[in-house]
Amino acid sequence: MLCLPVLLLMLLLALCPAASSLPPGVIHLDEIWRVGGEQGDLLFGAVTEAASDTEGNVYLLDTQLCHVQVISPEGNHIRTISREGDGPGEVRRPRDVLLLPDQTIGLLELFPAKLVKLSLEGEPRGVVTIGGNRAAEAGGFTAASRCVYRGGTFLLAGQHTAQSESGQCRVQFLARISEAGEERVRYREATMTLDFRKLCFVERDLQPAFNNANAVGPDGRVYAAQAWDRYAIDVFRPDGERERVIEREFENRPRTEDELKRIHALFDASDRNIPYEVTREIESAPPVITSLRVDDQGILWVEHSRSSEAGPAGAMVTYDLFDAEGRYLRAVSIVCEGDPESDGLEFLSDGRVLLIKGYGLAGMARTDLGSVALGEEEETPPLEVICCRMRTG
């Protein structure tokens, strides 16, 4: 007969994830190569999205210059694919890049929503129109801002806009689509009605929490932030059934003066292009959940509004980790030379991490308002991409 301590130990082992699958509390980023910057030969406009193929090549999407720079595993520039235009393989407002199951590269066009496909060498491979029958039946037009393919799930974040008698109706959505662009499952949606007679832009309506804070797991499950002001994440099966909600006690922080200044500057720039009197409602606090990712072990990494405040000295960002059942595991801090105010991290599918110096300003350029004066006194250095491997200890 097993004694009580042994039984308790076995129970704890059964309930806890394997130690080898749990990342440590601190992860350091060791440089493999870097491109761009003041000493580099490549000049970037705005890089916020990237993908990697099975050979280890990295595809850096420049949303401002409308092309993709292909970098070898050793950091050498191989080629530039796509360019600005309306011809085969060309784009005008690219918003995302991904490697598709047929081993082509897909460039997501903002409007009209479509996926421009190219071979890994840059040869045109056709276009997939996003929206299909549902968009045509509803009238109006569809735009797209983010897409990912993983575990058999093709996830798209988009918006459908239709004219009304006095303005517009905008429905932002998170959906699974087919490889032909047809919508199959709608996981989340948020409707915003704009009346041009009394036009008011509400920030949290313009940017629902799920729009940026979403992810797909290795099994095809979909994760999406539930609300602007709550630490709550919906977990869906690929067929759309919600399995659980991951929640945690959380006290949000107020926005800083600089954050509010930048938000208002962006709205000011947008208002100048609108022939109506416009008011606005700006949030005093940032969204609680800012980004999500799921690693190959099914562990959910959550970046939140206080992620840059936590962690040891030298930590750029700290993530909350949850296991595949939604149980909180621990916090993990990334230590590197990055500045959380201006830089960002992109995790590649093969485990490498890109530290993008200038990511914050590149993100604003991605909104087509990148020339807005935001009050920075110093000259902005050229964007730089540093490819790193993660090291524990």
FIZAZA-17571 format. One record per residue (C-alpha): x, y, z; chain. Coordinates in steps of 0.25 Angstrom, whole numbers, padded with zeros to 4 digits. Layout:
BEGIN
node east->X; north->Y; up->Z; chaine->A
...
END
This chain:
BEGIN
node east->0000; north->0000; up->0000; chaine->A
node east->0005; north->0014; up->-0004; chaine->A
node east->0007; north->0024; up->0008; chaine->A
node east->0000; north->0037; up->0008; chaine->A
node east->0012; north->0046; up->0004; chaine->A
node east->0015; north->0037; up->-0008; chaine->A
node east->0000; north->0038; up->-0012; chaine->A
node east->0001; north->0053; up->-0011; chaine->A
node east->0014; north->0054; up->-0019; chaine->A
node east->0008; north->0045; up->-0030; chaine->A
node east->-0005; north->0054; up->-0030; chaine->A
node east->0004; north->0067; up->-0031; chaine->A
node east->0012; north->0061; up->-0043; chaine->A
node east->-0001; north->0057; up->-0050; chaine->A
node east->-0006; north->0071; up->-0049; chaine->A
node east->0007; north->0079; up->-0052; chaine->A
node east->0013; north->0080; up->-0066; chaine->A
node east->0026; north->0073; up->-0069; chaine->A
node east->0038; north->0081; up->-0064; chaine->A
node east->0045; north->0081; up->-0077; chaine->A
node east->0033; north->0087; up->-0084; chaine->A
node east->0032; north->0099; up->-0075; chaine->A
node east->0041; north->0111; up->-0079; chaine->A
node east->0050; north->0117; up->-0068; chaine->A
node east->0047; north->0130; up->-0061; chaine->A
node east->0057; north->0138; up->-0070; chaine->A
node east->0061; north->0136; up->-0084; chaine->A
node east->0073; north->0143; up->-0091; chaine->A
node east->0073; north->0146; up->-0106; chaine->A
node east->0087; north->0143; up->-0112; chaine->A
node east->0089; north->0150; up->-0126; chaine->A
node east->0091; north->0141; up->-0138; chaine->A
node east->0090; north->0152; up->-0149; chaine->A
node east->0085; north->0166; up->-0151; chaine->A
node east->0081; north->0174; up->-0163; chaine->A
node east->0078; north->0189; up->-0165; chaine->A
node east->0081; north->0199; up->-0155; chaine->A
node east->0092; north->0210; up->-0157; chaine->A
node east->0103; north->0200; up->-0161; chaine->A
node east->0095; north->0191; up->-0170; chaine->A
node east->0093; north->0191; up->-0185; chaine->A
node east->0078; north->0189; up->-0185; chaine->A
node east->0069; north->0200; up->-0183; chaine->A
node east->0055; north->0198; up->-0177; chaine->A
node east->0042; north->0206; up->-0176; chaine->A
node east->0033; north->0199; up->-0166; chaine->A
node east->0035; north->0184; up->-0162; chaine->A
node east->0025; north->0178; up->-0152; chaine->A
node east->0022; north->0165; up->-0158; chaine->A
node east->0031; north->0153; up->-0162; chaine->A
node east->0031; north->0138; up->-0166; chaine->A
node east->0041; north->0127; up->-0167; chaine->A
node east->0041; north->0115; up->-0176; chaine->A
node east->0046; north->0100; up->-0174; chaine->A
node east->0060; north->0104; up->-0179; chaine->A
node east->0062; north->0115; up->-0168; chaine->A
node east->0060; north->0127; up->-0177; chaine->A
node east->0053; north->0139; up->-0171; chaine->A
node east->0043; north->0147; up->-0179; chaine->A
node east->0042; north->0162; up->-0174; chaine->A
node east->0030; north->0169; up->-0179; chaine->A
node east->0032; north->0184; up->-0181; chaine->A
node east->0018; north->0190; up->-0180; chaine->A
node east->0023; north->0203; up->-0184; chaine->A
node east->0032; north->0200; up->-0196; chaine->A
node east->0022; north->0188; up->-0201; chaine->A
node east->0032; north->0177; up->-0202; chaine->A
node east->0038; north->0166; up->-0195; chaine->A
node east->0053; north->0164; up->-0191; chaine->A
node east->0058; north->0150; up->-0191; chaine->A
node east->0069; north->0147; up->-0181; chaine->A
node east->0077; north->0134; up->-0180; chaine->A
node east->0079; north->0126; up->-0167; chaine->A
node east->0093; north->0132; up->-0167; chaine->A
node east->0088; north->0147; up->-0168; chaine->A
node east->0091; north->0149; up->-0183; chaine->A
node east->0081; north->0156; up->-0192; chaine->A
node east->0076; north->0146; up->-0202; chaine->A
node east->0066; north->0154; up->-0210; chaine->A
node east->0055; north->0164; up->-0210; chaine->A
node east->0041; north->0159; up->-0214; chaine->A
node east->0028; north->0167; up->-0218; chaine->A
node east->0027; north->0182; up->-0220; chaine->A
node east->0017; north->0193; up->-0220; chaine->A
node east->0007; north->0192; up->-0231; chaine->A
node east->-0005; north->0185; up->-0236; chaine->A
node east->0001; north->0175; up->-0245; chaine->A
node east->0003; north->0160; up->-0243; chaine->A
node east->0010; north->0158; up->-0229; chaine->A
node east->0010; north->0172; up->-0226; chaine->A
node east->0003; north->0179; up->-0214; chaine->A
node east->-0001; north->0193; up->-0209; chaine->A
node east->-0005; north->0192; up->-0194; chaine->A
node east->0001; north->0179; up->-0189; chaine->A
node east->-0002; north->0176; up->-0175; chaine->A
node east->0003; north->0162; up->-0172; chaine->A
node east->0012; north->0151; up->-0177; chaine->A
node east->0011; north->0136; up->-0175; chaine->A
node east->0016; north->0122; up->-0181; chaine->A
node east->0004; north->0115; up->-0187; chaine->A
node east->0002; north->0099; up->-0187; chaine->A
node east->0006; north->0099; up->-0202; chaine->A
node east->0020; north->0105; up->-0199; chaine->A
node east->0016; north->0118; up->-0204; chaine->A
node east->0017; north->0132; up->-0198; chaine->A
node east->0004; north->0139; up->-0195; chaine->A
node east->0004; north->0155; up->-0194; chaine->A
node east->-0009; north->0160; up->-0188; chaine->A
node east->-0014; north->0172; up->-0195; chaine->A
node east->-0022; north->0182; up->-0186; chaine->A
node east->-0032; north->0186; up->-0196; chaine->A
node east->-0038; north->0180; up->-0204; chaine->A
node east->-0036; north->0168; up->-0195; chaine->A
node east->-0028; north->0158; up->-0202; chaine->A
node east->-0016; north->0149; up->-0201; chaine->A
node east->-0005; north->0151; up->-0212; chaine->A
node east->0002; north->0138; up->-0213; chaine->A
node east->0017; north->0136; up->-0218; chaine->A
node east->0027; north->0125; up->-0219; chaine->A
node east->0038; north->0125; up->-0209; chaine->A
node east->0047; north->0131; up->-0220; chaine->A
node east->0036; north->0142; up->-0222; chaine->A
node east->0029; north->0137; up->-0235; chaine->A
node east->0014; north->0141; up->-0235; chaine->A
node east->0005; north->0129; up->-0231; chaine->A
node east->-0009; north->0136; up->-0232; chaine->A
node east->-0018; north->0143; up->-0223; chaine->A
node east->-0028; north->0138; up->-0212; chaine->A
node east->-0040; north->0148; up->-0210; chaine->A
node east->-0044; north->0149; up->-0195; chaine->A
node east->-0059; north->0149; up->-0192; chaine->A
node east->-0065; north->0141; up->-0203; chaine->A
node east->-0080; north->0139; up->-0203; chaine->A
node east->-0083; north->0145; up->-0190; chaine->A
node east->-0076; north->0158; up->-0193; chaine->A
node east->-0084; north->0159; up->-0207; chaine->A
node east->-0097; north->0156; up->-0200; chaine->A
node east->-0095; north->0167; up->-0189; chaine->A
node east->-0091; north->0178; up->-0199; chaine->A
node east->-0080; north->0188; up->-0196; chaine->A
node east->-0066; north->0183; up->-0195; chaine->A
node east->-0056; north->0175; up->-0187; chaine->A
node east->-0043; north->0179; up->-0181; chaine->A
node east->-0033; north->0170; up->-0174; chaine->A
node east->-0022; north->0173; up->-0164; chaine->A
node east->-0016; north->0160; up->-0159; chaine->A
node east->-0015; north->0145; up->-0163; chaine->A
node east->-0008; north->0133; up->-0158; chaine->A
node east->-0008; north->0118; up->-0163; chaine->A
node east->-0005; north->0107; up->-0153; chaine->A
node east->-0010; north->0094; up->-0149; chaine->A
node east->-0020; north->0093; up->-0160; chaine->A
node east->-0027; north->0107; up->-0156; chaine->A
node east->-0026; north->0119; up->-0165; chaine->A
node east->-0029; north->0130; up->-0156; chaine->A
node east->-0033; north->0144; up->-0161; chaine->A
node east->-0035; north->0158; up->-0154; chaine->A
node east->-0044; north->0167; up->-0163; chaine->A
node east->-0055; north->0177; up->-0164; chaine->A
node east->-0067; north->0178; up->-0173; chaine->A
node east->-0072; north->0192; up->-0176; chaine->A
node east->-0086; north->0195; up->-0182; chaine->A
node east->-0092; north->0208; up->-0184; chaine->A
node east->-0105; north->0212; up->-0177; chaine->A
node east->-0115; north->0224; up->-0178; chaine->A
node east->-0107; north->0233; up->-0170; chaine->A
node east->-0093; north->0227; up->-0169; chaine->A
node east->-0086; north->0213; up->-0168; chaine->A
node east->-0088; north->0200; up->-0161; chaine->A
node east->-0074; north->0194; up->-0158; chaine->A
node east->-0073; north->0179; up->-0153; chaine->A
node east->-0060; north->0175; up->-0149; chaine->A
node east->-0058; north->0160; up->-0148; chaine->A
node east->-0048; north->0148; up->-0145; chaine->A
node east->-0051; north->0136; up->-0154; chaine->A
node east->-0046; north->0123; up->-0159; chaine->A
node east->-0046; north->0124; up->-0175; chaine->A
node east->-0043; north->0113; up->-0185; chaine->A
node east->-0031; north->0113; up->-0194; chaine->A
node east->-0040; north->0119; up->-0205; chaine->A
node east->-0043; north->0131; up->-0196; chaine->A
node east->-0058; north->0126; up->-0192; chaine->A
node east->-0062; north->0129; up->-0177; chaine->A
node east->-0064; north->0116; up->-0170; chaine->A
node east->-0065; north->0120; up->-0155; chaine->A
node east->-0067; north->0133; up->-0148; chaine->A
node east->-0061; north->0133; up->-0134; chaine->A
node east->-0063; north->0147; up->-0130; chaine->A
node east->-0069; north->0160; up->-0136; chaine->A
node east->-0072; north->0174; up->-0131; chaine->A
node east->-0081; north->0184; up->-0138; chaine->A
node east->-0079; north->0199; up->-0139; chaine->A
node east->-0089; north->0209; up->-0145; chaine->A
node east->-0084; north->0223; up->-0150; chaine->A
node east->-0094; north->0234; up->-0152; chaine->A
node east->-0088; north->0245; up->-0160; chaine->A
node east->-0098; north->0255; up->-0155; chaine->A
node east->-0091; north->0254; up->-0141; chaine->A
node east->-0078; north->0246; up->-0144; chaine->A
node east->-0071; north->0241; up->-0131; chaine->A
node east->-0060; north->0231; up->-0132; chaine->A
node east->-0059; north->0222; up->-0119; chaine->A
node east->-0045; north->0216; up->-0118; chaine->A
node east->-0049; north->0203; up->-0112; chaine->A
node east->-0060; north->0201; up->-0123; chaine->A
node east->-0049; north->0204; up->-0134; chaine->A
node east->-0040; north->0194; up->-0128; chaine->A
node east->-0047; north->0182; up->-0121; chaine->A
node east->-0038; north->0174; up->-0112; chaine->A
node east->-0038; north->0162; up->-0121; chaine->A
node east->-0033; north->0170; up->-0133; chaine->A
node east->-0018; north->0169; up->-0129; chaine->A
node east->-0018; north->0160; up->-0117; chaine->A
node east->-0021; north->0146; up->-0124; chaine->A
node east->-0013; north->0134; up->-0127; chaine->A
node east->-0014; north->0120; up->-0132; chaine->A
node east->-0009; north->0108; up->-0125; chaine->A
node east->-0002; north->0096; up->-0131; chaine->A
node east->-0015; north->0088; up->-0130; chaine->A
node east->-0022; north->0099; up->-0138; chaine->A
node east->-0029; north->0104; up->-0126; chaine->A
node east->-0032; north->0119; up->-0126; chaine->A
node east->-0029; north->0129; up->-0114; chaine->A
node east->-0035; north->0143; up->-0114; chaine->A
node east->-0035; north->0154; up->-0104; chaine->A
node east->-0049; north->0156; up->-0099; chaine->A
node east->-0050; north->0171; up->-0095; chaine->A
node east->-0042; north->0184; up->-0095; chaine->A
node east->-0042; north->0185; up->-0079; chaine->A
node east->-0042; north->0171; up->-0075; chaine->A
node east->-0032; north->0160; up->-0073; chaine->A
node east->-0040; north->0149; up->-0080; chaine->A
node east->-0036; north->0140; up->-0092; chaine->A
node east->-0046; north->0132; up->-0100; chaine->A
node east->-0041; north->0118; up->-0105; chaine->A
node east->-0049; north->0112; up->-0117; chaine->A
node east->-0048; north->0099; up->-0124; chaine->A
node east->-0046; north->0100; up->-0139; chaine->A
node east->-0060; north->0098; up->-0141; chaine->A
node east->-0064; north->0110; up->-0133; chaine->A
node east->-0068; north->0104; up->-0120; chaine->A
node east->-0063; north->0112; up->-0108; chaine->A
node east->-0056; north->0102; up->-0099; chaine->A
node east->-0052; north->0111; up->-0087; chaine->A
node east->-0049; north->0125; up->-0083; chaine->A
node east->-0035; north->0128; up->-0077; chaine->A
node east->-0036; north->0139; up->-0066; chaine->A
node east->-0027; north->0145; up->-0056; chaine->A
node east->-0028; north->0156; up->-0046; chaine->A
node east->-0021; north->0169; up->-0052; chaine->A
node east->-0020; north->0184; up->-0048; chaine->A
node east->-0019; north->0192; up->-0061; chaine->A
node east->-0010; north->0204; up->-0061; chaine->A
node east->-0013; north->0218; up->-0067; chaine->A
node east->-0007; north->0222; up->-0080; chaine->A
node east->0005; north->0231; up->-0079; chaine->A
node east->0005; north->0246; up->-0084; chaine->A
node east->0014; north->0242; up->-0096; chaine->A
node east->0004; north->0230; up->-0099; chaine->A
node east->-0008; north->0239; up->-0099; chaine->A
node east->-0001; north->0250; up->-0107; chaine->A
node east->0002; north->0239; up->-0118; chaine->A
node east->-0012; north->0234; up->-0118; chaine->A
node east->-0018; north->0248; up->-0120; chaine->A
node east->-0007; north->0251; up->-0131; chaine->A
node east->-0012; north->0239; up->-0139; chaine->A
node east->-0026; north->0243; up->-0138; chaine->A
node east->-0023; north->0257; up->-0141; chaine->A
node east->-0016; north->0253; up->-0154; chaine->A
node east->-0028; north->0244; up->-0158; chaine->A
node east->-0038; north->0255; up->-0155; chaine->A
node east->-0032; north->0264; up->-0165; chaine->A
node east->-0036; north->0255; up->-0176; chaine->A
node east->-0051; north->0254; up->-0171; chaine->A
node east->-0061; north->0265; up->-0177; chaine->A
node east->-0069; north->0265; up->-0164; chaine->A
node east->-0068; north->0270; up->-0150; chaine->A
node east->-0062; north->0259; up->-0142; chaine->A
node east->-0062; north->0256; up->-0127; chaine->A
node east->-0054; north->0245; up->-0120; chaine->A
node east->-0054; north->0236; up->-0108; chaine->A
node east->-0040; north->0232; up->-0104; chaine->A
node east->-0037; north->0222; up->-0093; chaine->A
node east->-0030; north->0226; up->-0081; chaine->A
node east->-0024; north->0212; up->-0079; chaine->A
node east->-0017; north->0203; up->-0090; chaine->A
node east->-0024; north->0190; up->-0094; chaine->A
node east->-0021; north->0180; up->-0083; chaine->A
node east->-0016; north->0169; up->-0092; chaine->A
node east->-0007; north->0174; up->-0104; chaine->A
node east->-0003; north->0161; up->-0110; chaine->A
node east->-0004; north->0146; up->-0110; chaine->A
node east->0005; north->0134; up->-0115; chaine->A
node east->0004; north->0119; up->-0113; chaine->A
node east->0017; north->0111; up->-0114; chaine->A
node east->0019; north->0097; up->-0119; chaine->A
node east->0016; north->0091; up->-0105; chaine->A
node east->0003; north->0098; up->-0105; chaine->A
node east->0007; north->0108; up->-0094; chaine->A
node east->0000; north->0121; up->-0096; chaine->A
node east->0009; north->0134; up->-0094; chaine->A
node east->0001; north->0146; up->-0091; chaine->A
node east->0007; north->0160; up->-0092; chaine->A
node east->-0001; north->0171; up->-0084; chaine->A
node east->-0001; north->0185; up->-0081; chaine->A
node east->0009; north->0184; up->-0070; chaine->A
node east->0018; north->0174; up->-0077; chaine->A
node east->0029; north->0185; up->-0078; chaine->A
node east->0029; north->0188; up->-0063; chaine->A
node east->0031; north->0174; up->-0058; chaine->A
node east->0043; north->0165; up->-0058; chaine->A
node east->0058; north->0167; up->-0054; chaine->A
node east->0068; north->0178; up->-0058; chaine->A
node east->0070; north->0177; up->-0073; chaine->A
node east->0056; north->0171; up->-0076; chaine->A
node east->0049; north->0176; up->-0088; chaine->A
node east->0036; north->0169; up->-0087; chaine->A
node east->0030; north->0159; up->-0077; chaine->A
node east->0019; north->0149; up->-0081; chaine->A
node east->0009; north->0141; up->-0073; chaine->A
node east->0009; north->0127; up->-0076; chaine->A
node east->-0003; north->0117; up->-0076; chaine->A
node east->-0003; north->0102; up->-0079; chaine->A
node east->-0012; north->0096; up->-0089; chaine->A
node east->-0023; north->0094; up->-0079; chaine->A
node east->-0023; north->0109; up->-0076; chaine->A
node east->-0016; north->0108; up->-0062; chaine->A
node east->-0006; north->0119; up->-0059; chaine->A
node east->0009; north->0114; up->-0058; chaine->A
node east->0018; north->0126; up->-0056; chaine->A
node east->0023; north->0139; up->-0062; chaine->A
node east->0035; north->0139; up->-0072; chaine->A
node east->0044; north->0151; up->-0075; chaine->A
node east->0051; north->0153; up->-0088; chaine->A
node east->0065; north->0160; up->-0085; chaine->A
node east->0071; north->0167; up->-0097; chaine->A
node east->0076; north->0180; up->-0102; chaine->A
node east->0062; north->0184; up->-0106; chaine->A
node east->0054; north->0197; up->-0101; chaine->A
node east->0040; north->0193; up->-0099; chaine->A
node east->0036; north->0208; up->-0102; chaine->A
node east->0041; north->0207; up->-0117; chaine->A
node east->0044; north->0192; up->-0120; chaine->A
node east->0037; north->0179; up->-0122; chaine->A
node east->0039; north->0164; up->-0122; chaine->A
node east->0034; north->0155; up->-0133; chaine->A
node east->0034; north->0140; up->-0130; chaine->A
node east->0037; north->0131; up->-0142; chaine->A
node east->0031; north->0117; up->-0144; chaine->A
node east->0045; north->0110; up->-0143; chaine->A
node east->0048; north->0116; up->-0129; chaine->A
node east->0056; north->0128; up->-0133; chaine->A
node east->0052; north->0142; up->-0128; chaine->A
node east->0054; north->0155; up->-0136; chaine->A
node east->0057; north->0168; up->-0128; chaine->A
node east->0052; north->0179; up->-0137; chaine->A
node east->0058; north->0192; up->-0133; chaine->A
node east->0048; north->0203; up->-0137; chaine->A
node east->0036; north->0194; up->-0136; chaine->A
node east->0027; north->0204; up->-0129; chaine->A
node east->0029; north->0215; up->-0140; chaine->A
node east->0028; north->0204; up->-0151; chaine->A
node east->0014; north->0200; up->-0145; chaine->A
node east->0009; north->0214; up->-0146; chaine->A
node east->0014; north->0215; up->-0161; chaine->A
node east->0006; north->0202; up->-0163; chaine->A
node east->-0007; north->0211; up->-0160; chaine->A
node east->-0003; north->0219; up->-0172; chaine->A
node east->-0001; north->0231; up->-0162; chaine->A
node east->0014; north->0229; up->-0161; chaine->A
node east->0018; north->0243; up->-0164; chaine->A
node east->0010; north->0249; up->-0152; chaine->A
node east->0019; north->0258; up->-0143; chaine->A
node east->0019; north->0251; up->-0130; chaine->A
node east->0027; north->0261; up->-0122; chaine->A
node east->0040; north->0252; up->-0121; chaine->A
node east->0052; north->0262; up->-0120; chaine->A
node east->0063; north->0253; up->-0125; chaine->A
node east->0064; north->0248; up->-0139; chaine->A
node east->0059; north->0234; up->-0141; chaine->A
node east->0070; north->0223; up->-0144; chaine->A
node east->0068; north->0214; up->-0156; chaine->A
node east->0060; north->0202; up->-0153; chaine->A
node east->0068; north->0189; up->-0150; chaine->A
node east->0065; north->0175; up->-0149; chaine->A
node east->0073; north->0165; up->-0140; chaine->A
node east->0071; north->0150; up->-0141; chaine->A
node east->0073; north->0143; up->-0128; chaine->A
node east->0072; north->0130; up->-0121; chaine->A
node east->0067; north->0128; up->-0107; chaine->A
node east->0076; north->0124; up->-0096; chaine->A
node east->0072; north->0120; up->-0082; chaine->A
node east->0080; north->0123; up->-0070; chaine->A
END
